[in-house]
Amino acid sequence: YDKAVAKRNSLAGYLYLRLFNEVLMCANASLAGDKDKKGELALTLDLVDGYGIKGGDLNNFASLCVNYSNERLHQLFIQHVLTQPQELYLQEGLDWDPIRIPDNRGTVMLFTDIQPACLMDCIEEEC
């Protein structure tokens, strides 16, 4: 049973990867025009958000998952290191200059929280 589950999970991961790569190839083909150093069509898609450009030489499902993880970790860091202490300062009536904190909640929500069609749900539906 455990081997069957492991093989199923492996197949599902492979299918997600292939589907995501196919979606990116289609998107990149429709945005064609950029050439790489060899003069060949550069097939990449860069995601831009408030925290910079998410791109590289090759985009794939794994890089999407890494980007989501980074955005989520950044969100947690901002919340625990900057936002919560400032809320505590307000509660305690401390005199301090508030720090304007960038919020990446929209980026994180794009991946998993927007209903009925967040990015991960759309990918799962296609598999």
C-alpha atoms as an extended CHARMM CRD file, in Angstrom:
* protein
*
       127  EXT
         1         1  TYR       CA              0.0000000000        0.0000000000        0.0000000000  PROA      1               0.0000000000
         2         2  ASP       CA              2.7870000000        2.4570000000        0.9150000000  PROA      2               0.0000000000
         3         3  LYS       CA              4.5180000000        1.8660000000       -2.4100000000  PROA      3               0.0000000000
         4         4  ALA       CA              1.2910000000        2.5380000000       -4.2830000000  PROA      4               0.0000000000
         5         5  VAL       CA              0.7740000000        5.7940000000       -2.3750000000  PROA      5               0.0000000000
         6         6  ALA       CA              4.3680000000        6.8650000000       -3.0430000000  PROA      6               0.0000000000
         7         7  LYS       CA              4.0130000000        6.0950000000       -6.7510000000  PROA      7               0.0000000000
         8         8  ARG       CA              0.6910000000        7.9390000000       -6.9190000000  PROA      8               0.0000000000
         9         9  ASN       CA              2.2480000000       10.9950000000       -5.2570000000  PROA      9               0.0000000000
        10        10  SER       CA              5.2340000000       10.8320000000       -7.5580000000  PROA      10              0.0000000000
        11        11  LEU       CA              2.9950000000       10.6410000000      -10.6220000000  PROA      11              0.0000000000
        12        12  ALA       CA              0.8610000000       13.5360000000       -9.3870000000  PROA      12              0.0000000000
        13        13  GLY       CA              3.9800000000       15.6780000000       -8.8370000000  PROA      13              0.0000000000
        14        14  TYR       CA              5.2410000000       14.8050000000      -12.3060000000  PROA      14              0.0000000000
        15        15  LEU       CA              1.8830000000       15.6930000000      -13.8770000000  PROA      15              0.0000000000
        16        16  TYR       CA              1.7790000000       19.0370000000      -12.0300000000  PROA      16              0.0000000000
        17        17  LEU       CA              5.2890000000       19.8090000000      -13.2490000000  PROA      17              0.0000000000
        18        18  ARG       CA              4.5120000000       18.8980000000      -16.8700000000  PROA      18              0.0000000000
        19        19  LEU       CA              1.2310000000       20.8290000000      -16.8640000000  PROA      19              0.0000000000
        20        20  PHE       CA              2.8150000000       23.9100000000      -15.3450000000  PROA      20              0.0000000000
        21        21  ASN       CA              5.6740000000       23.8110000000      -17.8420000000  PROA      21              0.0000000000
        22        22  GLU       CA              3.1640000000       23.4860000000      -20.6960000000  PROA      22              0.0000000000
        23        23  VAL       CA              1.1550000000       26.4630000000      -19.4270000000  PROA      23              0.0000000000
        24        24  LEU       CA              4.3470000000       28.5290000000      -19.2090000000  PROA      24              0.0000000000
        25        25  MET       CA              5.4360000000       27.4950000000      -22.6960000000  PROA      25              0.0000000000
        26        26  CYS       CA              2.0620000000       28.6270000000      -24.0790000000  PROA      26              0.0000000000
        27        27  ALA       CA              2.2120000000       31.9080000000      -22.1660000000  PROA      27              0.0000000000
        28        28  ASN       CA              5.7930000000       32.5090000000      -23.2250000000  PROA      28              0.0000000000
        29        29  ALA       CA              4.9770000000       31.7420000000      -26.8630000000  PROA      29              0.0000000000
        30        30  SER       CA              2.1450000000       34.2570000000      -26.7960000000  PROA      30              0.0000000000
        31        31  LEU       CA              4.4910000000       36.8880000000      -25.3600000000  PROA      31              0.0000000000
        32        32  ALA       CA              7.2410000000       36.0610000000      -27.8760000000  PROA      32              0.0000000000
        33        33  GLY       CA              9.6340000000       38.6950000000      -29.0300000000  PROA      33              0.0000000000
        34        34  ASP       CA             12.5590000000       38.5580000000      -26.6260000000  PROA      34              0.0000000000
        35        35  LYS       CA             15.7230000000       36.8230000000      -27.7740000000  PROA      35              0.0000000000
        36        36  ASP       CA             18.3730000000       35.2620000000      -25.5740000000  PROA      36              0.0000000000
        37        37  LYS       CA             22.1590000000       35.6640000000      -26.0340000000  PROA      37              0.0000000000
        38        38  LYS       CA             22.2030000000       33.0300000000      -28.7930000000  PROA      38              0.0000000000
        39        39  GLY       CA             19.4930000000       34.8380000000      -30.7490000000  PROA      39              0.0000000000
        40        40  GLU       CA             16.9220000000       32.1750000000      -29.8820000000  PROA      40              0.0000000000
        41        41  LEU       CA             13.5010000000       32.9240000000      -28.5020000000  PROA      41              0.0000000000
        42        42  ALA       CA             13.8020000000       33.4080000000      -24.7470000000  PROA      42              0.0000000000
        43        43  LEU       CA             11.0640000000       31.3340000000      -23.1260000000  PROA      43              0.0000000000
        44        44  THR       CA             10.6750000000       32.7890000000      -19.6730000000  PROA      44              0.0000000000
        45        45  LEU       CA              7.8960000000       34.4640000000      -17.7780000000  PROA      45              0.0000000000
        46        46  ASP       CA              8.7810000000       36.8120000000      -14.9510000000  PROA      46              0.0000000000
        47        47  LEU       CA              6.2710000000       37.6160000000      -12.2210000000  PROA      47              0.0000000000
        48        48  VAL       CA              6.4820000000       41.1250000000      -10.8470000000  PROA      48              0.0000000000
        49        49  ASP       CA              5.0700000000       42.1350000000       -7.4980000000  PROA      49              0.0000000000
        50        50  GLY       CA              5.7970000000       44.7180000000       -4.8480000000  PROA      50              0.0000000000
        51        51  TYR       CA              8.8260000000       42.7950000000       -3.6620000000  PROA      51              0.0000000000
        52        52  GLY       CA             10.6770000000       42.4840000000       -6.9490000000  PROA      52              0.0000000000
        53        53  ILE       CA             10.8670000000       40.3980000000      -10.0760000000  PROA      53              0.0000000000
        54        54  LYS       CA             10.4480000000       36.6720000000       -9.7220000000  PROA      54              0.0000000000
        55        55  GLY       CA             12.1800000000       35.2070000000      -12.7010000000  PROA      55              0.0000000000
        56        56  GLY       CA             15.1440000000       33.3380000000      -13.9640000000  PROA      56              0.0000000000
        57        57  ASP       CA             16.4510000000       31.2920000000      -16.8080000000  PROA      57              0.0000000000
        58        58  LEU       CA             13.6810000000       28.7110000000      -16.5390000000  PROA      58              0.0000000000
        59        59  ASN       CA             10.3200000000       28.8890000000      -14.8370000000  PROA      59              0.0000000000
        60        60  ASN       CA              8.6460000000       25.7170000000      -13.6450000000  PROA      60              0.0000000000
        61        61  PHE       CA              6.1990000000       24.4450000000      -11.0500000000  PROA      61              0.0000000000
        62        62  ALA       CA              8.9630000000       24.0750000000       -8.4810000000  PROA      62              0.0000000000
        63        63  SER       CA              9.9770000000       27.7330000000       -8.8680000000  PROA      63              0.0000000000
        64        64  LEU       CA              6.3240000000       28.7560000000       -8.4500000000  PROA      64              0.0000000000
        65        65  CYS       CA              6.1480000000       26.8070000000       -5.1890000000  PROA      65              0.0000000000
        66        66  VAL       CA              9.4070000000       28.3620000000       -4.0050000000  PROA      66              0.0000000000
        67        67  ASN       CA              8.1060000000       31.8400000000       -4.8280000000  PROA      67              0.0000000000
        68        68  TYR       CA              4.8850000000       31.1680000000       -2.9310000000  PROA      68              0.0000000000
        69        69  SER       CA              6.8420000000       29.8880000000        0.0680000000  PROA      69              0.0000000000
        70        70  ASN       CA              9.0760000000       32.9520000000        0.0190000000  PROA      70              0.0000000000
        71        71  GLU       CA              6.0930000000       35.3010000000       -0.1380000000  PROA      71              0.0000000000
        72        72  ARG       CA              4.3630000000       33.4870000000        2.7230000000  PROA      72              0.0000000000
        73        73  LEU       CA              7.5310000000       33.5160000000        4.8650000000  PROA      73              0.0000000000
        74        74  HSD       CA              7.9790000000       37.2060000000        4.1290000000  PROA      74              0.0000000000
        75        75  GLN       CA              4.3880000000       37.8510000000        5.1780000000  PROA      75              0.0000000000
        76        76  LEU       CA              4.8980000000       35.9830000000        8.4720000000  PROA      76              0.0000000000
        77        77  PHE       CA              8.1680000000       37.7970000000        9.1290000000  PROA      77              0.0000000000
        78        78  ILE       CA              6.5830000000       41.2190000000        8.5840000000  PROA      78              0.0000000000
        79        79  GLN       CA              3.6600000000       40.2900000000       10.8150000000  PROA      79              0.0000000000
        80        80  HSD       CA              5.7230000000       38.9600000000       13.7300000000  PROA      80              0.0000000000
        81        81  VAL       CA              8.7280000000       41.2680000000       13.5940000000  PROA      81              0.0000000000
        82        82  LEU       CA              7.1730000000       44.5750000000       12.5470000000  PROA      82              0.0000000000
        83        83  THR       CA              3.3780000000       44.6400000000       12.7210000000  PROA      83              0.0000000000
        84        84  GLN       CA              2.7520000000       42.9620000000       16.0860000000  PROA      84              0.0000000000
        85        85  PRO       CA              5.3540000000       45.0360000000       17.9860000000  PROA      85              0.0000000000
        86        86  GLN       CA              3.8500000000       48.2470000000       16.5950000000  PROA      86              0.0000000000
        87        87  GLU       CA              0.3920000000       47.1380000000       17.7120000000  PROA      87              0.0000000000
        88        88  LEU       CA              1.8300000000       46.4660000000       21.1660000000  PROA      88              0.0000000000
        89        89  TYR       CA              3.4050000000       49.9370000000       21.2460000000  PROA      89              0.0000000000
        90        90  LEU       CA             -0.0290000000       51.4230000000       20.5190000000  PROA      90              0.0000000000
        91        91  GLN       CA             -1.6620000000       49.3850000000       23.2880000000  PROA      91              0.0000000000
        92        92  GLU       CA              0.9840000000       50.4680000000       25.7780000000  PROA      92              0.0000000000
        93        93  GLY       CA              0.7880000000       54.1110000000       24.7030000000  PROA      93              0.0000000000
        94        94  LEU       CA              4.4670000000       54.3700000000       23.7860000000  PROA      94              0.0000000000
        95        95  ASP       CA              5.6900000000       57.4010000000       21.8830000000  PROA      95              0.0000000000
        96        96  TRP       CA              7.3480000000       56.2240000000       18.6820000000  PROA      96              0.0000000000
        97        97  ASP       CA              7.3680000000       56.9020000000       14.9760000000  PROA      97              0.0000000000
        98        98  PRO       CA              5.3500000000       54.2050000000       13.1880000000  PROA      98              0.0000000000
        99        99  ILE       CA              7.0590000000       52.3450000000       10.3740000000  PROA      99              0.0000000000
       100       100  ARG       CA              5.1620000000       52.0910000000        7.1060000000  PROA      100             0.0000000000
       101       101  ILE       CA              5.1750000000       48.3950000000        6.3400000000  PROA      101             0.0000000000
       102       102  PRO       CA              4.6980000000       46.9970000000        2.8220000000  PROA      102             0.0000000000
       103       103  ASP       CA              1.9940000000       44.3690000000        2.6220000000  PROA      103             0.0000000000
       104       104  ASN       CA              2.2660000000       41.3430000000        0.3350000000  PROA      104             0.0000000000
       105       105  ARG       CA             -1.0900000000       39.8860000000        1.4040000000  PROA      105             0.0000000000
       106       106  GLY       CA             -2.4750000000       40.2670000000       -2.1250000000  PROA      106             0.0000000000
       107       107  THR       CA              0.3700000000       38.2440000000       -3.6030000000  PROA      107             0.0000000000
       108       108  VAL       CA             -0.0760000000       35.4640000000       -1.0550000000  PROA      108             0.0000000000
       109       109  MET       CA             -3.8520000000       35.4580000000       -1.5400000000  PROA      109             0.0000000000
       110       110  LEU       CA             -3.3820000000       35.0930000000       -5.2950000000  PROA      110             0.0000000000
       111       111  PHE       CA             -1.8350000000       31.6770000000       -4.7020000000  PROA      111             0.0000000000
       112       112  THR       CA             -4.2270000000       30.0880000000       -2.2200000000  PROA      112             0.0000000000
       113       113  ASP       CA             -6.9160000000       32.3320000000       -0.7800000000  PROA      113             0.0000000000
       114       114  ILE       CA             -8.8600000000       33.9210000000       -3.6330000000  PROA      114             0.0000000000
       115       115  GLN       CA            -12.0530000000       31.9900000000       -4.2260000000  PROA      115             0.0000000000
       116       116  PRO       CA            -13.3440000000       30.4310000000       -6.3670000000  PROA      116             0.0000000000
       117       117  ALA       CA            -10.2080000000       30.4280000000       -8.5340000000  PROA      117             0.0000000000
       118       118  CYS       CA             -6.8790000000       30.9130000000       -6.8030000000  PROA      118             0.0000000000
       119       119  LEU       CA             -3.7560000000       29.9760000000       -8.7430000000  PROA      119             0.0000000000
       120       120  MET       CA             -3.1890000000       26.6240000000       -7.0050000000  PROA      120             0.0000000000
       121       121  ASP       CA             -6.8510000000       25.6050000000       -7.4310000000  PROA      121             0.0000000000
       122       122  CYS       CA             -6.6420000000       26.3740000000      -11.1470000000  PROA      122             0.0000000000
       123       123  ILE       CA             -3.5340000000       24.2250000000      -11.5140000000  PROA      123             0.0000000000
       124       124  GLU       CA             -5.1000000000       21.3970000000       -9.5160000000  PROA      124             0.0000000000
       125       125  GLU       CA             -8.2820000000       21.5560000000      -11.5980000000  PROA      125             0.0000000000
       126       126  GLU       CA             -6.2780000000       21.1210000000      -14.7990000000  PROA      126             0.0000000000
       127       127  CYS       CA             -4.5880000000       17.9990000000      -13.4460000000  PROA      127             0.0000000000
